[in-house]
Amino acid sequence: MRIRYCVVTLNQLQWVIDKHLPSVDLSLIDGIHVHVSEIEEQRYNGSVVVDPLEVGKLAAIAEESGEWKVTSSVNNLGVSTGWNYFIESARQDGFDAVIIANDDIYLYEGTLQRFVNEMQTSKFVSFRGMNAFSFFGIHLDYAEEIGEFDEEFWPAYFEDNDYHYRMKLQGFEGTVVEDPSYFHAGSATLSTFSYE
């Protein structure tokens, strides 16, 4: 089974480069896809500008490794659209499953190994609790069966509740793991968002 690790970021790119990605054991997965929402104006819908030099740094790292994919957009895709994009991109690139992670996390030792092990027998893996979708794994065939994440939930929040409910309607809960866990700053993108 080929698994791609995916992260979408709006204004946490520095965290992704400095903390998140170094916590990912590349030997356990077959690729990484990072999508960066670049904002061209000084402020766009109140969000912080993404430094093009940091995007370039990430692209250079990706180029060196040969197993990373870096994409960007000039607007905020929103969580659902980003997750749907990762699933479709992984399908087109010949992957069997994705692990999708929030940008504001870093993994504790053993977390990714546990997820990869569980994904061998389960089509959906997540942690227990209200942040279950801040780090989850899903097989692409199962994602197709449940359907896309609802992009009407924009830019974020409740797309996960909706998806989980649709899973339950089809009689499938997935595998829930307790530990080892990960650090999650929680709503880091929202806390740097300004409506001014």
Solvent accessible surface area in square Angstrom, and as a share of the most:
residue,aa,sasa,rsa
1,M,90,0.40
2,R,101,0.37
3,I,4,0.02
4,R,13,0.05
5,Y,0,0.00
6,C,0,0.00
7,V,0,0.00
8,V,26,0.15
9,T,2,0.01
10,L,16,0.08
11,N,23,0.12
12,Q,20,0.09
13,L,8,0.04
14,Q,82,0.37
15,W,53,0.19
16,V,0,0.00
17,I,19,0.10
18,D,79,0.41
19,K,97,0.41
20,H,0,0.00
21,L,12,0.06
22,P,91,0.57
23,S,33,0.22
24,V,10,0.06
25,D,69,0.36
26,L,80,0.40
27,S,97,0.63
28,L,44,0.22
29,I,10,0.05
30,D,54,0.28
31,G,3,0.03
32,I,1,0.00
33,H,0,0.00
34,V,0,0.00
35,H,6,0.03
36,V,0,0.00
37,S,2,0.01
38,E,44,0.20
39,I,8,0.04
40,E,143,0.64
41,E,108,0.48
42,Q,155,0.69
43,R,116,0.42
44,Y,80,0.30
45,N,99,0.51
46,G,7,0.07
47,S,3,0.02
48,V,61,0.35
49,V,58,0.33
50,V,10,0.06
51,D,64,0.33
52,P,93,0.58
53,L,143,0.71
54,E,29,0.13
55,V,19,0.11
56,G,38,0.37
57,K,92,0.39
58,L,0,0.00
59,A,42,0.33
60,A,50,0.38
61,I,61,0.31
62,A,8,0.07
63,E,149,0.67
64,E,152,0.68
65,S,47,0.30
66,G,65,0.62
67,E,102,0.46
68,W,38,0.13
69,K,63,0.27
70,V,39,0.22
71,T,30,0.17
72,S,54,0.35
73,S,23,0.15
74,V,90,0.52
75,N,70,0.36
76,N,28,0.14
77,L,35,0.17
78,G,8,0.07
79,V,35,0.20
80,S,1,0.01
81,T,39,0.23
82,G,0,0.00
83,W,11,0.04
84,N,13,0.06
85,Y,78,0.30
86,F,0,0.00
87,I,13,0.07
88,E,75,0.33
89,S,7,0.05
90,A,0,0.00
91,R,84,0.31
92,Q,135,0.60
93,D,61,0.32
94,G,44,0.42
95,F,19,0.08
96,D,67,0.35
97,A,0,0.00
98,V,0,0.00
99,I,0,0.00
100,I,1,0.01
101,A,2,0.01
102,N,45,0.23
103,D,11,0.06
104,D,4,0.02
105,I,0,0.00
106,Y,75,0.29
107,L,11,0.06
108,Y,99,0.38
109,E,172,0.77
110,G,33,0.32
111,T,0,0.00
112,L,7,0.03
113,Q,73,0.32
114,R,76,0.28
115,F,0,0.00
116,V,17,0.10
117,N,78,0.40
118,E,41,0.18
119,M,0,0.00
120,Q,105,0.47
121,T,127,0.74
122,S,12,0.08
123,K,80,0.34
124,F,4,0.02
125,V,0,0.00
126,S,6,0.04
127,F,12,0.05
128,R,157,0.57
129,G,50,0.48
130,M,180,0.80
131,N,74,0.38
132,A,17,0.13
133,F,13,0.05
134,S,6,0.04
135,F,0,0.00
136,F,0,0.00
137,G,0,0.00
138,I,0,0.00
139,H,25,0.11
140,L,9,0.05
141,D,82,0.43
142,Y,7,0.03
143,A,5,0.04
144,E,120,0.54
145,E,113,0.51
146,I,10,0.05
147,G,26,0.25
148,E,124,0.55
149,F,3,0.01
150,D,52,0.27
151,E,77,0.35
152,E,155,0.70
153,F,65,0.27
154,W,132,0.46
155,P,55,0.35
156,A,34,0.27
157,Y,105,0.40
158,F,133,0.55
159,E,8,0.04
160,D,29,0.15
161,N,90,0.46
162,D,37,0.19
163,Y,0,0.00
164,H,64,0.28
165,Y,131,0.50
166,R,57,0.21
167,M,0,0.00
168,K,107,0.45
169,L,123,0.61
170,Q,93,0.42
171,G,68,0.66
172,F,64,0.27
173,E,89,0.40
174,G,25,0.24
175,T,38,0.22
176,V,61,0.35
177,V,1,0.00
178,E,100,0.45
179,D,85,0.44
180,P,47,0.30
181,S,40,0.26
182,Y,23,0.09
183,F,76,0.32
184,H,42,0.19
185,A,48,0.37
186,G,33,0.32
187,S,53,0.34
188,A,16,0.13
189,T,39,0.23
190,L,85,0.43
191,S,91,0.59
192,T,58,0.34
193,F,46,0.19
194,S,27,0.17
195,Y,189,0.72
196,E,180,0.81
